[in-house]
Each structure stands twice: as structure tokens, then as C-alpha cells.
Amino acid sequence: MRLNNLIVLRYLDITEDPTFMPVVADERKKCGHVTSVLHQLVEASPHSASTAFRFKGIPDYLNCYRSGKVTPLQVAENIIAALDAEKSNPRLRAIVQSSREEIIKMAKASTDRYRNRKPLSLLDGIPVCLKEEIKVVPYHHRSGTQYLDTKPETEDATVTRKLREAGAVIIGVSNMHELGTGTTGCNPNRYHGTARNPYNPQHFTGGSSSGSAAAVASGLCPLAIGTDGGGSVRIPASFCGIVGLKGTFGRISCSGCHPLSYSTVSLGPLCTSVTDAAIAYSILAGPDTLYPYGLSQPELFLSEVLTPDLKGLKLGIDWTFFKACDVEIESVCRKAVKFLEAFGASVVNVSLPEMEEVRAAHVICILGEMRDFLQPDFNNHFQEMNLETRLNLALASQFTALDYIKANRQRSRTMAFLQNMFKSVDCFLTPGTACPAPRIQASDLQTGCSDVQTTLRTMRYMQLANLTGIPALVVPVGYTGSGLPISLQIMAKWWDEALLLQIGLKLEQFLDKTAKPAIYYDILE
């Protein structure tokens, strides 16, 4: 705790009342026009005949289904063949549970709907996987462990139900860092193994939504759902060169997920493009009576997403914070910022205060809440946990009630800072991660990986959004000299995901050429 400065808050006099749940009211009344905007985004998606590689996204699947070139059933059979190949020669370890019968059943129903020209939504027939932390019938709800839920699940999470109602084809549940307690995706237990980065299988995917990112970046599906308590959607999306969205706290229901950390976690999509993120977000977001923290959320609105430029937008950047990353990442991200300025946006220098205190407060909140929820597991399944999980939960055992209260006082303070700063800027920009995907060492696959300094660098730009509940989006903007992906992150005020999507649509034009991952399945071929 001393070496990692987790005691810093003990010596500070923070007088703000604690905020234990970062729920922010919003009284704005905006006309949504969500459906028409989404259809315009789909129609505007690139369909070039160029031989250059690009990820196949939701619009590509829809074009094939609508034209009859490919059916959801044919897609399902291609995916099953790829999953079978993965079982006999595990290269990715992205999907850890799947059922041929379930996939075929959903795909047949979708094929019939397209034949009758009655698709349920823009996700009808779209292959999707969900992180193992989320309940999906009939799979085991293990959250990356080898001891949880020995019986198949009998009830879907809210997001799973919404995907089924939208007609999506759920191809299985995806791998994850055990209990979400790390950022690499390293999981050496017997059921899971460590997911591999499709761009370089000798490197981590990032965690904890490791399999979700690997599945999308490898082409197994254009959309996956993850959870993000400390960057667990955005880190793997950044490391695997895809788009990742963490919604405002409460925007997407967490009902049916293991409540590992109830005040920092948001659900979100990992996908091939900002358009795909907009489609998934519009279907998954909204109030849920089973999840009280999102009941008072404002109406969804996307009408501003389609603006041709970014004139009038003020992009806040704390350059000292921005530069706290690898030189190669800083250089690429600076160029991406310049690209956004060419659309008419202006950069405003800001100072994000007390980021060290924010870091400590976030760690105390997320690990303290995990330790509380996992008390029975810690007592009864300690020897079945990975070593890194044991270490992190043992560390959290040292937090006191005073530490937790002080961390939530810091949360109140930081949320007040942001509310004031959003009066002068529309969003904040940072790199996605401070380093590229770390290399996997041979011992990691046997005993796990616990590298505190790499963890801190990986999470550096993530924790502000998790502690305060603001939404954040990562978009790929380039590659390192060794071919590993680099991303830029956009953070906006509470409930303003539309602004993230608006800027993200422009930002993804910055990347002239998408590099093809070393492991890639072209499911539509």
C-alpha cells in the first residue's frame, strides 16, 4: 500500500460529503430521432470494393442479409467452424463457452425473419458474444473462475434479454480476467487460459474483457459486450485496435452481472466501428426496474451525431497528463488531435486536478467493493483463485472503513471539479492507454501475471471516468513500430454519449489504413 501510494488520502483533509454512487441527474429534454440517425449511419458506412483490409461491421452483415448474398444461418455455420477450429488448436481463447444448438436455433429464426422481410432491429442476425461476468442462458456464470456456478444459468441478464429481443445471434460467452481483478487478461486456470491478442498472439489482449476484444478483433463477431470498472472495456479495445464505449454510470443496466464493484462498473460494447457502437448503445441503454441507478436517466438522443464538422466544440486537454505515456503513443495521439482540429474543433488547455488522489480513490473503491462482495469466496475458495486475485483481495483486506469513506469524499470532490470544467470544455482527450499491449511471458501462462507498474500505466487514463461515472470512448488511431494498436480516448459529461459518438465518427477517419490482425476470420466470405 505504501509503495503504490494507496495511503495518500489518509493524510488529506477532504471535507466534501462522500458520494457512494456517482449518479448525476439530468433534466435535459432532447428529441431523440435515434432510429433515423442509426439508419443514416448504416447507409453512410463505407462499402468500397477496395482490396485494402477493413473490419467487417454490422452494416456489412446487414447488407449481406438484406441482399440475400449470405444468410444468418450461413454466418452461424462459418462461426461454428471457426470455433471448432479454435477448440482443436486454441490460438485465441476468446470464446470459453458456446453451444452449436443455441447458435443454430437463433440463426435459423433470424434467417426466417429476413426471408419474410421482418427483421427485429439493426442487430437481427448479428453475431455477438458476452463477457462471462454477464448471465447468459444456458451457460455457466463463472466470471473467469473455475469454482463459480457449477450449474448452467437459467435466467438472462437484462442486456442479454435485450440482445435476444433484438434478434442478435449469441455465439457464446467470452473469456475474462478472473473476477475482473486485473488489466492484462491473463487467466491461467483450467477452464479459461489466457486470451491472445489477434494482432500479436504473444501479447496480452488487455482486461478484464479480454475475450470480448479478441473475438471482435479476430472477426469472430462484430460486437461483444463487456463490463468496465477500471477500463475493462476500453483497455482491451485499445490493445486490440477496436472501438470501446463505457457508458455513463447507470446508462446500461448491470442487472444479471456479478456485482463485483457496484459503484464503478458500467457495461459497454466493444466493436469494429463507432457506427456499430452507436447501434449497440441505442439498443442496450435505457431504464431497467431491476437496476435502480439508471431509472432517472434522460432520454437517448443521437441527433447531433451526424453533424458534418466539429465547429464550436472545445476539446479539453491536460498536456502534462496527456504526455504521461510512451513517446510513440504521444506522437500518434497528438496527430489525431490535430486531425480533429481540422474539423473546426478547438483545443483548450485544462488542468485535471488531483489525479494521484483520483487514482488512489478509485483503487480503494473498486477493490474494496470487490473484497466485500467476494467475502464468501475469499474464505471458501481462496486456494482455487489465481495468485493475482488472491493478492489483490488480500491487499483490499487492508483498507479500512475510513479509507473507503475518504475515497468517496474524493469522488465528490472530483465530480464537482468536472461539473465546473464542463462549463468551459465539451470533452477531455487523452491517449487510450499509456503503453501498448504487454508481451506475455512464459511463466504468465502457468502462474499468472502481477506487474503493478504495467497495471498502473495501463489504467492511467481510465480511472477518472470510472470513479466519477462519466462516459468514455476509445477509438484506434494508429500502431506502434512493432504493429501494436494505439487509441485515443474521449470523455464527456454525464449522459452525453452522443457527443462521444459525434467526435468518434470523425476521429476514426484519421486512420488511413487498418492493419489486418495476425489471426483473423472472415466470417462473411
N, C-alpha and C positions, 0 to 999 in steps of 0.2 A: 504493500500500500504506500509506503514512504517513497520507494524508488519510482513509482508511477504517479506520485503526487496526488493520490486519491484522498489525502487528508487536508488538502488545501482549504476546503470550505470550513474546517473546524476552527480556523483562526480568523475567520471573517465575521463581521457584524452585519448580517443581512436582515433588514427589518421588515421586508415585504411579507405579507401573509403567504403561506405556501399554496401553490396550485397543484393539486394531486392529479387532475385530469385536464389536459390542455384543450378544453372545449371552448370555442370562441363563437359568440352569437353573431349573426349577420342578417340584417334586416333588408338587404337589397332586394328589389323586385325587378328581375330582368326577364325579358322574353326569351325563351329557350331556343326555339327553332332547331332543336337538336337533330331531328330526323332529316330535315332538308340539308342541314350542314354536312351531316355524315355522308349522305348520298353524293353531295358535290365533291367531298374529299375523295370518295371512292372513284368517281368519274375522272377526277383530276390526277389520279395516281399514274405514274409512268407505266406505259405498256410498250416500250420500244422493242424493236426486233434486234437490237444490238447484241453482239456476242459477248460483250463485257458482263462479268458476273454481277448479279444483284440478288439479294434475298427475295424469295417468293413470299409475298404477304397476303393478307386477307383479300385485297382486290383481285389478285391473281387467281386465287381459288374461286372467288365469285364469278369471274369471267369464264372460267372453265366450266363451272356448274351451269351457268345460265345459257351458255352456247351448246352445252351437251358434249363438249370435247372430252371431258372427264367427269365421272360421277363421284359423289361422296363414297360410294361403295368401292370404287376402284382405288380411290385415295386410301381408304381404310386398309385395303389389301396390300398396298405398297408399304404403308406404315407397319403393318404386322410383319411383313417380310423383313423390313429393316430392324424391327425389334427382335425378331427371331435370330437375325444375324448377330445382333448385339449380345444375345444370350449365349451363343456358341463361341463368340470371340469378343468379349467385353472391351470395347475401346473407349466408350464414353461414360458408362454407368449413369446415364441421365434418368432413365425411367426404371424405378425399382419395383413397381407392381403394375401389372397390366393383365387384361383378360380379352382374349380373342373374341369370345362370345359377346361381351359387352360392347366392344368396338364395332363389330359387325351389326349388332342389333341397332345401335344408334345411327350407323351409316346407312343401313337399309331404309330406316324411317325417313332420313333426310333425302335420300335418293328419290323416294316416292313423292315427297313434297315438291322437289324440283320438277319431277315429271308432271305433276299436277299444277305447276306454277304457283305454289302456295308456300314459299319458304317463310319461316317464322321470324327471321331477323337477318341482319347482316352477318351474324355468327352461325347461321344454319349451315351445317356440314363442315364447319371449320374445325380442324383438329386442335385440341387444347389439352394441356396437362396441368395438374395442380400439385403444389408442394405437399409433401406428406404430412405437414402440420395441419392440413385442412381436411375435414371429413369428406370422404367420397365413397359412396356405396358401390361395390361390395368389398372395398379394400381395407387393409389394416391401418388404423390411425396411429402410426408409430412415432412420428416426429423425429425420424432419424435414429431411433434407439433399437435395441434388439430385445427389449423387455416389455414395451407398452402394447396393449391391445392384442392379445393372442387370438381374439375372435374378429371376423370381418365386421366392418361398420354396417349398421342398419339404418342410419339416418344421415342425410346430406347436410353439409354446411350451407348457409344462405347463398354464398357465391356459387357453390356447386349447383344448387337448385336453379339459380338464375341462368347459369350456363345451359343446363338441360332444357329449361323453358325456352331458351333462345335457339335451341336446335343444334348446339355445338356437339362435336363428337369427342368425348373424353377418352384419350388414348391411354390413360393410366395416371399414377401419381409419381412425382419426381423426387429424386434424391435430395438430401439436405444435410447440412452440418448438424451433428447430433444436438437436438433440443435448441438449435439456433444459438449455441454458445460461442460461436467463432465466425471469422470472416473469410476463411480460406476455402471452405467446402470440404476440408479433409475429414473423412469419416472412415476409420479403419475397421468398424465392426462387421460381423459376418453377413448381415443382411444387405448392407449397403455398398461398402467400398467407397473409394474417393472418386467423385465425378471429375472428368477431364475436360480441359479447355479445348473446344474444337479447333481453335487457331493454332494451338500447340499442345498436344496431349501431355507433354512433360511439364506443363504449368497448371496451376490451380484455376478453377472457374471463378473463385470468389464465393462467399457465403453470406447468409446461410442458404439462400435459394439456389443452390449450386446446380442441381439437376434441371431446374426450370430454365436457367440461362443456357445450359449445354444443349437442351432439347431444341430451343429456338435457334441458336446459332448454328446448329448442325443440320437444320432443315427438317427435323422430325415433326415439328408443328410450328405454325407462325405465331402462336400465342401460348403463353404459360402464365400461371398465377403464382405469385409469391407473397411472402409477408416481409415487412420491413420495420424492424425495431431499432436497428443501428446501421442501416444501409443495406439490409439483406435482400432488397430488390435491386437497388442502384449499384452496389459493388459488383455483383456478378454480371449485371448488364454491362457495366463499364469494362470489366475484364474480358467479356466475351464479344464486345463490339456490337451490341444491340441497344434498343431503347428500353428504358425502365422508368416507370412512374410510381412514385409514392404519393398517394392522395392525402388531402387534409385529414387530420385525425378525426375519425368518425364518419368520413365520407362513404367508405365501403364497409359494409358490415363484417365484423370479425366473429359473428356467431357461428359456432361449429369449428372454430380453431382452438387449439390448446392455448389457454390464456397465460402464456409464459411471461409476458410483460404487458399488463393491461393499459399502461399509460403512455407507452412509446410506440406501440405497433400499429401500423396501417397495412392494409392489403393493397396490392397493385399489380398491373400487368407488366410482363416482360415480352417484348415483341419486336418485329422486324422494322417497324417504321412508326413515326409519330401518328400517321393516319390510323394504323392498327391500334395504337394506344388510345386514341380518341374513341374508336368504336368500342373497345373493351370497357373503357371508363364509363361511357354513356349507359352501357347495359348493366354494369356491376354496381354503380353508385346509386345512392338513394336511401331513404329511411328504412329501418327494419325494426319492428316492435321487439325483436329478440336482442337488439343491440342498442341500449339507451343513449349511447354517446353521440349517435348521429341523427337522433329524432328531430332536432331543431335545425337541421342543415338547410341552406337555401336551395331553391330550385336550380337544377342544372341549366347552364347556358353555354352555348358554343358559338353564338352569332359573330363574335369578334375574331374567331379563329381564322376566317377567310380573308382578312384584310391583305391587300397587295403589298403593303410595306409595313414598316415599324415606326413611322414618323410619330414623334411626340413621346415615345416610350423612353423612360430613363432607366438605364441598366446600372445598378449599384455594384461597385467592385471595391473591396478592401485589398489593395495591391500587396500589402505585406502578407496577408493571409493567403492570397491567390498564389504568391510565389513560393509558398512553403511546400514545394513538390519537386520532383525530378526536373532537371533543366529541360530535358526533351519534352516533357509533358507541358511545362510552362510555355515553351515556344509555340507548340501547336495550338494550345488554348488561346494564347494572345492573338494569333492569326484568326482564329474563329471569332473572337470578339470584334476584331476589325471588320470581318465579314458582316456581322450584324449591324455595325455602324453604317455600312454601305446601304442598308435598307432604311436609313433615316433615324435609327435609334441613337441616343447619346449616352456616353458613359459618364457616370457621376462617381467621383471618389468618395468612399464612405469608410468609416471605421467601425468594424464589428467588435464591440467591447467584450472583455472578459471571456474570451474563447477558451482559456485554460480552465476557468471555473465552469463553463458550459460543458467541457469535456468530462470533468470530474463528476458533475451533477448527473449527466446522462449515464455514465457508468454505474453510479450508485443506484439510480432509479431502475435501470433495466436489469442489472444483476441482482439487486435487492428484491425486486418483484419476482424474478425467476426463482431465486432461492426460497422465497415464501411459497410459491406455487408448487415447487418441487420438493418440499419438505418430506413427504412420504417416500418419494423416490430416493432422496439423499439418504434416508435412514434404511430403506429396504432393498435398494438396488444399486448401492454405491459401487460394488465390485463389477457390476455389469455395464457401468458407464465408461466411456472413453476417458483416458487420463486427463485430457484438456478440460472436459466437462467437470470432472472431479475438482480440478484445480480452480476453475472459475467459481464453482459453487462454494468451495472452501474459502476462497477469497471473500465472497459475498457474505459468508458467515461472520466475518469480522466487522461488517457495517453495523452501526448502532442505530437506534431509533432517531437519535439526534442527527446522525449523518443523513438519514433519509429525509427528515423534515427540512434540514438545511438545504439539501439538494432541490427540494420542491420550492423553497423560498427563492433559490437561484432561478428556477424555472419561471416564477412570477416576474422576477426582475428582467430576465432576458426577453420574455414575451412583451413586456412593457417597452423595452428598448426597440423591439421590432415594430410594434404598433406605431411608435413615433417615427422610425426611419422610413416606414412605408408611406409616410406623408410626403416624402421628398424623392423616393425612387419607386419604380413599379416592381422591381425584382432584384435579386442578387445573383451574381455569376461567380462560380468557382470551377476549378477542374473537377472532374468526377472523383478521381482518387489521386493521391499524391505519388503513387508508384504504379507500374504495370503489374500484371498478374505474376505472383512469385513462382519460382521454379519449385517443382515437387522433388524433395529429397527421398532417397530410397527408404530411409527409416520412417518417413512420414506415413507411408502406406502400411507400416506394421504397428507403430505405436502412436501415431497422430502427430500433430504439429502445434507447438505453442511458442510463437515468436512475438513477444509483446511489442517490440519496436515496429515490426511489419504490420501488426494489427493496428497500432496507433496511426501509422501512415495511411493504411487502407481506409480507416474510419474518419480521418481528419475532417473531411468536408461533409460528412454525413450527419453528425450528431446534432447539429443546430436544428435541423428540420424535425428530427425525432423527439428532441426534448420539448420543442415548442409547438409541434403539431402542424407546422406549415407544409404545404405541398412542394414536391421537388421532382424534377425530370432530368434524366441523363440522356445525352444524345452522342453517338460516336462522331468524332471529328478527325480521326487520323490514327496513325500507327507508329510505334517505335521503330528504330532501325532494325530490330530483330523481328518485326512483324506483329507485335502485340498491340491490341487496341487501346486507344486513348479516347476519353469522353469529356465533354463539358457539361456542367450541372447548372440548372436554372432553378431558383427558389422564389416563390411568390407568396403573397399574403394569403391568409386562410381563405379557403373556398374558391381561390382564383386559378383553378387548374386550366381554365380556358386560356389564360394568358401564357401559361407554360406551353400549351399546345400551339398557340399562335407563334411564339418565338421559336419553338422547336421545329415547326414546319419550315421556317426559313433557315434555321441552323443546319438541318440535315442536307441542305443544298451545298453546304461548304465542302463536303467530302466528295471530291471529283470521282473517285473510283473506290468501290468497296472491294476489299481483298477477300478472296474466297477462302473459307476455313480449310484447314488440312483434312478435317473429317466433315463431309457434307453429304446429305441425302437429298436428291432432287425428287421429292415425292410426287410432283405433278408430271413427271416425264413418263 
